[in-house]
């Protein structure tokens, strides 16, 4: 009696499996590259944008809306070695007052920063007793309430305000010190050069931003990576605190729009 060997069938089976795996890998890489061209995830490491953004927030940055420059392609705080862009390409809009942006800051170890645009190219920005003046016009401040935060190892109470920018955009800021008592409450005037932006953190007494020329200063347009759009996850614990994971998730912040 002759028996038919199934070696050939077995070989075809594993060949099909290899083809399927290769196809899945190519699809995954293609989707990853497509997604990374449009959006990039970031994690918030500091308190400079509280209460808008908290330590442990994970957000998506829209890179397509402003168009692309070399610094649109950064991974692990390094700009990819691509041919030099002479200008932004595929831009659908320009950054404006109130936008929360992520940018490359060569003045601080080539780190990625996230701040809010306060001043536009050609503006004059000055702070008088903690109040922002843009082109000699006061940005109106409305008292909102108090804001509590565990900061620098202790429980602190901040004052919360709504600030109105020249285009009518309203956003929330907090101050730990009374107006006029913060170390960056009386600075300027700053005359913003063409093609640059003036940015500040929403936590006004705990933010190294355009008010500090040595470590941040004006932000060149080509350094802007994109606009922070929404949160996709938020947790108050570190990754190694395994037993706290479930209880540390801030469910109410997930999928919220950044304003």
Backbone as JSON, one array per atom type, in Angstrom:
{
  "sequence": "XXXXXXXXXXXXXXXXXXXXXXXXXXXXXXXXXXXXXXXXXXXXXXXXXXXXXXXXXXXXXXXXXXXXXXXXXXXXXXXXXXXXXXXXXXXXXXXXXXXXXXXXXXXXXXXXXXXXXXXXXXXXXXXXXXXXXXXXXXXXXXXXXXXXXXXXXXXXXXXXXXXXXXXXXXXXXXXXXXXXXXXXXXXXXXXXXXXXXXXXXXXXXXXXXXXXXXXXXXXXXXXXXXXXXXXXXXXXXXXXXXXXXXXXXXXXXXXXXXX",
  "N": [[0.85, -1.19, 0.0], [0.55, 2.12, -0.89], [1.47, 5.22, 0.59], [0.5, 8.63, 0.72], [2.58, 11.35, 0.97], [2.4, 14.12, 3.24], [4.14, 16.18, 3.34], [4.52, 18.14, 1.41], [2.09, 19.55, 1.51], [2.24, 20.52, 4.1], [4.45, 22.19, 3.85], [3.41, 24.13, 2.1], [1.47, 25.19, 3.76], [2.95, 26.5, 5.82], [4.29, 28.31, 4.24], [2.21, 29.94, 3.39], [1.49, 31.02, 5.83], [3.79, 32.53, 6.43], [3.63, 34.4, 4.35], [1.28, 35.7, 5.1], [2.01, 36.81, 7.58], [4.06, 38.57, 6.75], [2.54, 40.27, 5.19], [0.84, 41.38, 7.1], [2.72, 42.71, 8.69], [3.72, 44.61, 6.86], [1.38, 46.05, 6.43], [0.91, 47.07, 9.0], [3.2, 48.68, 9.34], [2.79, 50.49, 7.26], [0.36, 51.73, 8.08], [1.26, 52.81, 10.47], [3.19, 54.66, 9.58], [1.57, 56.35, 8.05], [-0.19, 57.29, 10.03], [1.64, 58.55, 11.72], [2.42, 60.64, 10.14], [0.27, 62.3, 10.29], [-0.58, 62.53, 12.99], [0.92, 62.66, 16.27], [1.83, 61.04, 19.26], [2.17, 62.3, 22.62], [3.48, 62.59, 25.95], [2.69, 64.29, 28.95], [5.07, 65.78, 30.99], [5.42, 67.68, 32.99], [4.3, 70.42, 35.19], [3.68, 72.75, 33.89], [1.56, 73.44, 32.21], [-0.74, 73.14, 33.64], [-4.03, 74.21, 34.55], [-4.89, 73.03, 32.21], [-3.45, 70.87, 31.08], [-2.3, 67.95, 32.65], [0.28, 66.34, 34.61], [1.1, 63.21, 33.34], [-0.88, 63.08, 31.46], [-1.76, 61.89, 28.25], [-1.46, 62.82, 24.95], [-2.6, 63.73, 21.62], [-0.95, 65.16, 18.89], [-1.68, 67.23, 16.28], [-0.16, 67.21, 13.3], [-0.55, 67.83, 10.68], [-2.18, 70.07, 10.32], [-0.81, 72.58, 10.51], [0.98, 72.21, 8.52], [4.15, 70.92, 7.27], [7.48, 70.92, 8.58], [11.03, 70.37, 8.98], [11.18, 69.82, 11.72], [8.76, 68.66, 12.19], [9.11, 66.04, 12.06], [10.09, 64.33, 14.38], [11.53, 62.1, 16.71], [11.84, 60.65, 19.87], [13.0, 62.99, 20.95], [14.67, 63.8, 18.9], [15.4, 65.19, 15.74], [14.57, 63.85, 12.63], [16.95, 62.91, 10.1], [16.35, 64.45, 7.47], [16.12, 65.88, 4.12], [16.6, 69.44, 4.01], [13.84, 71.5, 4.73], [12.57, 74.32, 3.06], [10.39, 75.86, 3.57], [7.14, 75.7, 5.2], [5.08, 72.95, 4.25], [2.03, 71.85, 2.73], [0.26, 73.16, 4.46], [-2.76, 73.83, 6.21], [-3.72, 75.77, 7.83], [-2.66, 78.58, 9.87], [-0.75, 78.93, 12.91], [-2.29, 80.47, 15.77], [-3.48, 82.95, 18.18], [-3.93, 81.51, 21.35], [-3.72, 78.84, 20.59], [-2.58, 75.63, 21.57], [0.57, 74.44, 21.4], [3.11, 72.11, 20.31], [6.59, 72.18, 20.34], [10.0, 72.19, 19.16], [12.71, 72.74, 21.22], [15.73, 73.99, 21.04], [17.24, 75.38, 22.9], [17.05, 74.14, 25.31], [18.38, 71.54, 25.63], [17.44, 70.34, 23.29], [14.82, 69.51, 23.7], [11.3, 68.58, 23.54], [8.74, 70.92, 23.83], [5.64, 72.05, 25.3], [3.32, 74.58, 25.02], [1.23, 77.56, 25.22], [0.18, 79.72, 22.6], [0.63, 83.11, 22.91], [1.48, 85.53, 21.87], [1.78, 86.95, 18.6], [3.67, 87.08, 15.44], [5.31, 90.21, 15.12], [3.93, 91.41, 17.2], [3.89, 93.28, 20.3], [4.67, 92.27, 23.46], [4.02, 92.42, 26.9], [4.32, 91.99, 30.44], [2.63, 93.2, 33.18], [2.53, 93.41, 36.51], [1.74, 90.72, 36.44], [-0.31, 90.65, 34.6], [-1.12, 90.27, 31.19], [-0.17, 92.3, 28.49], [-0.83, 93.08, 25.2], [0.42, 94.61, 22.46], [0.11, 96.98, 23.85], [-2.44, 96.74, 24.84], [-4.58, 95.57, 27.33], [-5.0, 92.19, 28.32], [-7.96, 90.87, 29.24], [-8.81, 89.72, 32.5], [-10.61, 87.34, 34.3], [-11.84, 86.49, 37.43], [-12.12, 83.21, 38.56], [-12.17, 80.97, 40.49], [-10.85, 78.79, 43.02], [-8.05, 76.51, 42.74], [-6.9, 73.35, 43.39], [-3.88, 71.53, 43.91], [-1.43, 68.96, 44.01], [1.73, 69.85, 44.37], [5.2, 70.06, 43.9], [5.69, 68.35, 46.02], [3.89, 69.06, 47.99], [0.58, 69.96, 49.11], [-1.12, 72.39, 47.37], [-2.9, 75.48, 47.06], [-4.22, 77.19, 44.39], [-5.07, 80.2, 42.6], [-7.6, 80.55, 40.21], [-8.17, 81.72, 36.91], [-9.84, 83.24, 34.08], [-8.5, 84.07, 31.02], [-8.57, 86.42, 28.39], [-7.7, 86.55, 25.07], [-6.39, 88.6, 22.28], [-7.88, 87.84, 19.99], [-10.27, 87.13, 21.02], [-10.29, 84.65, 22.14], [-10.76, 82.54, 24.88], [-9.23, 81.24, 27.78], [-8.15, 79.13, 30.51], [-6.12, 80.04, 33.26], [-3.76, 79.58, 35.97], [-2.59, 80.9, 39.11], [-0.14, 80.87, 41.62], [1.08, 82.73, 43.25], [0.09, 86.04, 44.33], [-1.07, 88.5, 41.94], [1.56, 90.29, 40.52], [3.46, 89.45, 42.3], [4.79, 87.21, 41.47], [7.83, 85.8, 40.08], [8.11, 86.27, 37.39], [6.3, 88.2, 36.78], [6.55, 90.86, 36.09], [7.78, 91.68, 33.35], [9.42, 92.28, 30.18], [9.07, 95.01, 27.75], [8.52, 92.64, 25.03], [9.43, 92.41, 21.76], [8.17, 90.76, 19.17], [9.79, 88.94, 16.71], [9.51, 88.7, 13.08], [7.97, 85.77, 11.83], [8.01, 84.35, 14.21], [6.83, 83.21, 17.45], [5.29, 84.03, 20.61], [5.14, 82.33, 23.55], [3.43, 80.93, 26.4], [3.06, 79.19, 29.56], [0.1, 77.8, 31.06], [0.12, 77.57, 33.77], [1.11, 80.0, 35.38], [3.06, 80.77, 37.28], [4.85, 78.76, 37.28], [6.36, 78.03, 34.95], [8.68, 77.73, 32.41], [9.11, 79.71, 29.81], [8.47, 81.79, 26.92], [9.0, 84.12, 28.24], [11.42, 83.8, 29.39], [14.31, 84.29, 28.04], [16.76, 82.97, 27.91], [16.34, 80.22, 28.19], [14.18, 79.58, 26.6], [12.57, 81.66, 25.03], [11.63, 83.44, 21.98], [9.65, 81.57, 19.64], [10.61, 80.08, 16.73], [8.83, 79.71, 13.66], [9.45, 77.42, 12.17], [10.14, 75.6, 14.1], [7.87, 74.69, 15.25], [5.98, 71.88, 15.85], [3.36, 70.96, 15.78], [-0.21, 71.16, 16.55], [-1.64, 70.67, 19.72], [-4.31, 68.51, 20.19], [-6.19, 66.61, 21.41], [-6.81, 64.59, 24.36], [-5.9, 61.19, 24.84], [-5.48, 59.43, 26.82], [-5.02, 59.26, 30.39], [-3.27, 59.32, 33.4], [-2.45, 59.2, 36.87], [-0.3, 57.93, 37.96], [3.02, 56.39, 37.82], [4.51, 54.27, 35.28], [5.68, 52.04, 36.44], [4.32, 51.59, 38.77], [2.55, 49.29, 39.26], [0.39, 48.2, 40.76], [-1.19, 50.37, 41.14], [-2.29, 51.12, 38.79], [-5.01, 50.66, 37.83], [-6.57, 52.24, 39.52], [-5.6, 54.74, 39.17], [-6.24, 55.89, 36.79], [-7.51, 58.62, 35.02], [-10.46, 58.78, 34.15], [-12.33, 60.66, 33.36], [-10.96, 62.45, 31.82], [-10.18, 61.28, 29.47], [-10.24, 61.26, 25.97], [-10.9, 63.96, 25.75], [-11.18, 67.26, 24.44], [-8.51, 69.53, 23.83], [-8.26, 72.75, 25.08]],
  "CA": [[0.0, 0.0, 0.0], [1.31, 3.37, -0.98], [0.97, 6.35, 1.39], [0.8, 9.93, 0.14], [3.24, 12.21, 1.95], [1.8, 15.46, 3.39], [5.23, 17.15, 3.51], [4.3, 19.25, 0.5], [0.98, 20.34, 2.05], [2.76, 21.21, 5.29], [5.31, 23.28, 3.39], [2.55, 25.18, 1.58], [0.8, 25.83, 4.89], [3.87, 27.45, 6.48], [4.57, 29.36, 3.27], [1.08, 30.87, 3.45], [1.6, 31.72, 7.12], [4.85, 33.53, 6.28], [3.1, 35.47, 3.5], [0.3, 36.44, 5.89], [2.75, 37.6, 8.57], [4.71, 39.65, 6.03], [1.51, 41.21, 4.77], [0.39, 42.09, 8.3], [3.8, 43.62, 9.09], [3.72, 45.73, 5.91], [0.17, 46.86, 6.69], [1.14, 47.76, 10.26], [4.19, 49.72, 9.1], [2.15, 51.5, 6.43], [-0.58, 52.48, 8.91], [2.05, 53.58, 11.44], [3.78, 55.8, 8.9], [0.48, 57.25, 7.7], [-0.67, 57.92, 11.26], [2.67, 59.43, 12.25], [2.44, 61.84, 9.31], [-0.87, 63.13, 10.66], [-0.64, 62.75, 14.44], [2.01, 62.09, 17.06], [1.48, 61.03, 20.68], [3.11, 62.85, 23.59], [3.1, 62.49, 27.36], [3.0, 65.51, 29.69], [5.98, 65.45, 32.09], [5.58, 68.77, 33.96], [3.1, 71.13, 35.62], [3.67, 74.09, 33.3], [0.31, 73.72, 31.51], [-1.88, 72.94, 34.53], [-4.91, 73.04, 34.66], [-5.26, 72.48, 30.9], [-2.8, 69.58, 30.95], [-1.75, 67.45, 33.91], [1.33, 65.32, 34.5], [0.51, 61.9, 33.09], [-1.79, 63.14, 30.32], [-1.24, 61.47, 26.95], [-2.22, 63.6, 23.97], [-2.27, 63.63, 20.2], [-0.59, 66.42, 18.25], [-2.02, 67.29, 14.85], [0.98, 67.77, 12.56], [-0.94, 68.19, 9.33], [-2.92, 71.34, 10.24], [0.11, 73.68, 10.26], [1.93, 71.84, 7.49], [5.34, 70.21, 7.74], [8.87, 71.36, 8.48], [11.89, 69.29, 9.45], [10.88, 69.48, 13.11], [7.54, 67.87, 12.26], [9.52, 64.64, 12.06], [10.96, 64.13, 15.53], [11.26, 60.93, 17.54], [12.75, 60.58, 21.02], [13.68, 64.29, 21.06], [15.65, 63.97, 17.83], [14.82, 65.45, 14.42], [15.05, 62.88, 11.65], [17.87, 63.54, 9.12], [15.73, 64.58, 6.16], [16.55, 67.1, 3.41], [16.13, 70.67, 4.65], [12.66, 72.16, 4.18], [12.76, 75.77, 2.98], [9.18, 76.46, 4.12], [6.12, 74.71, 5.54], [4.35, 72.4, 3.1], [0.71, 71.27, 2.97], [-0.4, 73.8, 5.6], [-4.16, 74.17, 6.03], [-3.96, 76.97, 8.61], [-1.5, 79.08, 10.59], [-0.94, 79.05, 14.35], [-2.89, 81.74, 16.17], [-3.65, 83.16, 19.61], [-4.64, 80.5, 22.12], [-3.38, 77.47, 20.2], [-1.6, 74.9, 22.38], [1.48, 73.87, 20.4], [4.33, 71.39, 20.68], [7.7, 72.69, 19.53], [11.37, 71.76, 19.45], [13.43, 73.82, 21.91], [17.17, 73.73, 21.07], [17.87, 76.05, 24.03], [16.97, 73.28, 26.48], [18.75, 70.16, 25.32], [16.66, 69.84, 22.15], [13.6, 68.87, 24.2], [10.0, 69.0, 23.01], [7.98, 71.72, 24.79], [4.24, 72.34, 24.98], [2.9, 75.86, 25.6], [0.13, 78.21, 24.51], [0.57, 80.93, 21.88], [0.1, 84.35, 23.48], [1.82, 86.63, 20.98], [2.01, 86.62, 17.19], [4.74, 87.86, 14.82], [5.09, 91.65, 15.05], [3.31, 91.91, 18.42], [4.67, 93.65, 21.47], [4.08, 91.62, 24.63], [4.59, 92.85, 28.18], [3.57, 91.62, 31.63], [2.62, 94.21, 34.24], [1.91, 92.81, 37.7], [1.17, 89.43, 36.09], [-1.33, 90.79, 33.55], [-0.53, 90.33, 29.85], [-0.54, 93.38, 27.59], [-0.4, 92.81, 23.84], [0.35, 95.88, 21.72], [-0.32, 97.97, 24.85], [-3.82, 96.5, 25.25], [-4.66, 94.59, 28.41], [-5.8, 90.98, 28.16], [-8.87, 90.87, 30.38], [-8.73, 88.6, 33.43], [-11.82, 87.14, 35.1], [-11.62, 85.61, 38.57], [-12.99, 82.05, 38.45], [-12.31, 80.22, 41.74], [-9.55, 78.26, 43.44], [-7.67, 75.26, 42.11], [-5.99, 72.62, 44.29], [-2.91, 70.71, 43.19], [-0.24, 68.46, 44.7], [2.83, 70.43, 43.61], [6.49, 70.12, 44.59], [5.65, 67.55, 47.25], [2.95, 69.56, 48.98], [-0.75, 70.32, 48.62], [-1.17, 73.84, 47.2], [-4.12, 76.11, 46.55], [-3.96, 78.22, 43.39], [-6.21, 80.99, 42.12], [-7.9, 80.24, 38.82], [-8.71, 82.87, 36.17], [-10.03, 83.13, 32.64], [-7.79, 85.13, 30.29], [-9.09, 86.63, 27.04], [-6.65, 86.99, 24.14], [-6.87, 89.62, 21.33], [-8.87, 87.32, 19.04], [-11.47, 86.74, 21.75], [-10.14, 83.3, 22.67], [-10.71, 82.5, 26.35], [-8.65, 80.02, 28.33], [-7.96, 79.17, 31.96], [-4.76, 80.07, 33.81], [-3.72, 79.57, 37.43], [-1.46, 81.58, 39.74], [0.09, 80.53, 43.02], [1.37, 83.99, 43.93], [-0.8, 87.14, 43.93], [-0.6, 89.25, 40.78], [2.63, 91.22, 40.83], [4.41, 88.85, 43.23], [5.53, 86.14, 40.8], [9.14, 86.27, 39.62], [8.01, 86.67, 35.98], [5.08, 89.01, 36.67], [6.87, 92.17, 35.51], [8.85, 91.44, 32.36], [9.15, 92.86, 28.88], [8.34, 94.46, 26.6], [9.14, 91.75, 24.06], [9.02, 92.68, 20.38], [8.27, 89.45, 18.53], [10.28, 89.04, 15.32], [8.75, 88.06, 12.01], [8.12, 84.32, 11.77], [8.2, 83.81, 15.55], [5.68, 83.28, 18.35], [5.53, 84.19, 22.04], [4.33, 81.3, 24.19], [3.45, 80.88, 27.86], [2.33, 78.1, 30.17], [-1.11, 78.22, 31.77], [0.52, 77.66, 35.17], [1.95, 81.17, 35.13], [4.18, 80.9, 38.22], [5.68, 77.55, 37.22], [6.55, 77.74, 33.53], [9.8, 78.33, 31.69], [8.52, 79.94, 28.5], [9.07, 82.89, 26.15], [9.43, 85.18, 29.15], [12.81, 83.5, 29.77], [15.0, 84.22, 26.76], [17.9, 82.07, 27.96], [15.94, 78.81, 28.11], [13.08, 79.35, 25.65], [12.52, 82.81, 24.12], [10.68, 83.4, 20.87], [9.63, 80.27, 18.98], [10.56, 80.18, 15.27], [7.75, 78.94, 13.06], [9.91, 76.11, 11.7], [10.3, 74.71, 15.24], [6.55, 74.23, 15.69], [5.72, 70.54, 15.34], [1.93, 70.78, 15.54], [-1.16, 71.65, 17.54], [-2.2, 69.66, 20.62], [-5.73, 68.45, 19.87], [-7.05, 65.93, 22.38], [-6.21, 63.57, 25.23], [-6.4, 59.84, 24.59], [-5.32, 58.66, 28.06], [-4.51, 60.08, 31.48], [-3.05, 58.55, 34.62], [-1.7, 59.95, 37.88], [0.82, 57.14, 38.49], [4.08, 56.03, 36.9], [4.3, 52.96, 34.65], [6.16, 50.95, 37.29], [3.42, 51.44, 39.91], [1.61, 48.34, 38.66], [-0.8, 47.99, 41.58], [-1.98, 51.6, 41.15], [-2.75, 51.42, 37.45], [-6.46, 50.68, 37.67], [-7.19, 53.3, 40.31], [-4.98, 56.03, 38.86], [-6.71, 56.39, 35.49], [-8.46, 59.74, 35.07], [-11.4, 58.42, 33.09], [-13.07, 61.83, 32.9], [-10.12, 63.24, 30.92], [-9.93, 60.54, 28.26], [-10.93, 61.73, 24.76], [-11.36, 65.33, 25.88], [-10.52, 68.21, 23.55], [-7.61, 70.47, 24.49], [-8.64, 74.12, 24.81]],
  "C": [[0.88, 1.23, 0.0], [0.65, 4.44, -0.12], [1.42, 7.66, 0.75], [1.41, 10.82, 1.22], [2.57, 13.57, 2.0], [2.87, 16.52, 3.61], [5.0, 18.38, 2.64], [3.18, 20.17, 1.0], [1.42, 21.14, 3.26], [3.62, 22.4, 4.89], [4.5, 24.44, 2.85], [1.86, 25.95, 2.7], [1.7, 26.87, 5.54], [4.26, 28.59, 5.54], [3.46, 30.4, 3.29], [1.1, 31.68, 4.74], [2.64, 32.83, 7.03], [4.36, 34.71, 5.43], [2.12, 36.35, 4.28], [0.99, 37.35, 6.91], [3.42, 38.8, 7.91], [3.7, 40.72, 5.63], [1.02, 42.04, 5.95], [1.44, 43.1, 8.76], [3.84, 44.84, 8.17], [2.53, 46.65, 6.15], [0.36, 47.69, 7.94], [2.11, 48.92, 10.06], [3.57, 50.85, 8.28], [1.19, 52.37, 7.23], [0.16, 53.35, 9.92], [2.64, 54.83, 10.78], [2.72, 56.83, 8.52], [0.01, 58.02, 8.92], [0.34, 58.91, 11.79], [2.83, 60.69, 11.41], [1.35, 62.82, 9.73], [-0.86, 63.51, 12.13], [0.57, 62.11, 15.12], [1.63, 62.15, 18.54], [2.58, 61.64, 21.55], [2.56, 62.64, 25.0], [3.55, 63.76, 28.08], [3.86, 65.18, 30.9], [6.03, 66.5, 33.21], [4.26, 69.47, 34.24], [2.9, 72.47, 34.9], [2.36, 74.45, 32.62], [-0.92, 73.38, 32.34], [-2.69, 74.24, 34.57], [-5.33, 72.44, 33.32], [-4.73, 71.08, 30.71], [-2.14, 69.2, 32.27], [-0.61, 66.48, 33.64], [0.66, 63.96, 34.34], [-0.57, 61.9, 32.03], [-1.07, 62.66, 29.06], [-2.11, 62.14, 25.88], [-1.76, 63.33, 22.55], [-2.03, 65.02, 19.64], [-0.87, 66.32, 16.76], [-0.88, 67.98, 14.11], [0.58, 68.3, 11.18], [-1.5, 69.61, 9.26], [-2.01, 72.52, 9.93], [1.04, 73.42, 9.07], [3.21, 71.29, 8.12], [6.62, 71.01, 7.55], [9.73, 70.2, 8.94], [11.55, 68.85, 10.87], [9.5, 68.83, 13.27], [7.87, 66.39, 12.38], [10.58, 64.43, 13.14], [10.52, 62.89, 16.3], [12.32, 60.88, 18.63], [13.64, 61.82, 21.1], [14.78, 64.49, 20.02], [14.92, 64.2, 16.51], [15.42, 64.49, 13.4], [15.88, 63.58, 10.58], [17.29, 63.54, 7.72], [16.3, 65.8, 5.43], [15.89, 68.33, 4.0], [14.91, 71.25, 3.93], [12.91, 73.67, 4.15], [11.55, 76.52, 3.51], [8.21, 75.34, 4.49], [5.39, 74.24, 4.27], [3.04, 71.79, 3.57], [-0.01, 71.9, 4.16], [-1.85, 74.13, 5.27], [-4.56, 75.39, 6.85], [-2.67, 77.38, 9.29], [-1.79, 79.09, 12.09], [-1.51, 80.42, 14.71], [-3.01, 81.81, 17.69], [-4.45, 82.01, 20.25], [-4.33, 79.08, 21.75], [-2.35, 76.89, 21.18], [-0.72, 74.13, 21.41], [2.6, 73.08, 21.06], [5.44, 71.87, 19.76], [9.03, 72.16, 20.03], [12.12, 72.94, 20.04], [14.93, 73.51, 21.99], [17.87, 74.35, 22.28], [17.85, 75.21, 25.31], [17.19, 71.83, 26.09], [17.94, 69.52, 24.21], [15.41, 69.08, 22.6], [12.38, 69.36, 23.43], [9.26, 69.73, 24.13], [6.53, 71.8, 24.34], [3.81, 73.57, 25.74], [1.73, 76.41, 24.77], [0.63, 79.49, 23.83], [-0.16, 82.14, 22.47], [0.33, 85.53, 22.55], [2.17, 86.16, 19.58], [3.16, 87.46, 16.61], [4.38, 89.33, 14.7], [4.45, 92.24, 16.29], [4.35, 92.4, 19.42], [3.95, 93.08, 22.69], [4.8, 92.1, 25.89], [3.69, 92.35, 29.31], [3.74, 92.7, 32.68], [1.83, 93.65, 35.41], [1.16, 91.53, 37.35], [0.13, 89.46, 35.0], [-0.64, 90.98, 32.21], [-1.09, 91.53, 29.09], [0.03, 93.05, 26.21], [-0.66, 94.06, 23.01], [-0.3, 96.96, 22.58], [-1.79, 97.83, 25.26], [-3.87, 95.35, 26.26], [-5.51, 93.38, 28.01], [-6.66, 90.83, 29.41], [-8.76, 89.57, 31.18], [-10.01, 88.54, 34.24], [-11.53, 86.13, 36.21], [-12.62, 84.45, 38.52], [-13.22, 81.34, 39.78], [-10.91, 79.81, 42.18], [-9.31, 76.93, 42.73], [-6.64, 74.59, 43.01], [-5.12, 71.66, 43.49], [-1.8, 70.25, 44.13], [0.97, 68.88, 43.87], [4.08, 70.51, 44.48], [6.41, 69.46, 45.97], [4.7, 68.05, 48.31], [1.64, 69.95, 48.31], [-0.86, 71.84, 48.57], [-2.51, 74.29, 46.64], [-3.73, 77.25, 45.63], [-5.24, 79.03, 43.17], [-6.37, 80.73, 40.63], [-8.59, 81.44, 38.17], [-8.97, 82.47, 34.73], [-9.37, 84.33, 31.98], [-8.35, 85.21, 28.87], [-8.0, 87.23, 26.16], [-7.23, 87.93, 23.08], [-7.9, 89.13, 20.33], [-10.15, 86.85, 19.71], [-11.39, 85.35, 22.37], [-9.97, 83.36, 24.18], [-10.12, 81.17, 26.8], [-8.35, 80.23, 29.81], [-6.48, 79.2, 32.29], [-4.87, 79.94, 35.33], [-2.48, 80.33, 37.91], [-1.37, 81.17, 41.2], [0.33, 81.79, 43.84], [0.36, 85.05, 43.49], [-0.21, 87.87, 42.72], [0.43, 90.3, 41.22], [3.71, 90.63, 41.72], [5.2, 87.7, 42.61], [6.82, 86.67, 40.21], [9.16, 86.65, 38.15], [6.77, 87.52, 35.74], [5.31, 90.4, 36.07], [8.07, 92.03, 34.59], [8.43, 92.05, 31.02], [9.4, 94.35, 28.87], [9.2, 93.58, 25.69], [8.58, 92.09, 22.68], [9.25, 91.41, 19.56], [8.71, 89.6, 17.08], [9.33, 88.37, 14.32], [9.02, 86.56, 12.03], [8.34, 83.65, 13.1], [6.92, 83.99, 16.38], [6.16, 83.46, 19.79], [4.59, 83.24, 22.75], [4.47, 81.37, 25.71], [2.72, 79.63, 28.33], [1.12, 78.62, 30.91], [-0.88, 78.28, 33.28], [1.57, 78.78, 35.25], [3.14, 81.31, 36.08], [5.09, 79.68, 38.21], [5.85, 77.13, 35.77], [7.76, 78.48, 32.99], [9.36, 78.48, 30.23], [9.17, 81.13, 27.83], [9.48, 84.07, 27.02], [10.89, 85.02, 29.55], [13.61, 83.27, 28.49], [16.12, 83.18, 26.75], [17.51, 80.61, 27.74], [14.81, 78.53, 27.13], [13.04, 80.48, 24.63], [11.45, 82.68, 23.05], [10.79, 82.05, 20.14], [9.56, 80.45, 17.47], [9.47, 79.26, 14.7], [8.21, 77.54, 12.65], [10.13, 75.11, 12.84], [8.98, 74.14, 15.73], [6.23, 72.9, 15.02], [4.25, 70.31, 15.03], [1.09, 71.32, 16.68], [-1.69, 70.5, 18.38], [-3.71, 69.67, 20.49], [-6.57, 67.82, 20.97], [-6.23, 64.95, 23.22], [-6.76, 62.21, 24.83], [-6.21, 58.93, 25.79], [-4.78, 59.6, 29.12], [-4.41, 59.23, 32.74], [-2.18, 59.34, 35.58], [-0.52, 59.16, 38.44], [1.85, 56.87, 37.41], [3.87, 54.61, 36.4], [4.69, 51.8, 35.55], [5.29, 50.74, 38.54], [2.24, 50.56, 39.5], [0.3, 48.26, 39.44], [-1.69, 49.24, 41.65], [-2.62, 51.91, 39.81], [-4.26, 51.63, 37.36], [-7.09, 51.89, 38.34], [-6.64, 54.69, 39.98], [-5.48, 56.64, 37.56], [-7.72, 57.51, 35.7], [-9.46, 59.56, 33.93], [-12.1, 59.65, 32.52], [-12.27, 62.68, 31.92], [-9.9, 62.56, 29.57], [-10.84, 61.03, 27.13], [-11.55, 63.11, 24.93], [-10.53, 66.23, 24.96], [-9.67, 69.18, 24.36], [-7.99, 71.88, 24.09], [-7.71, 75.07, 25.58]]
}
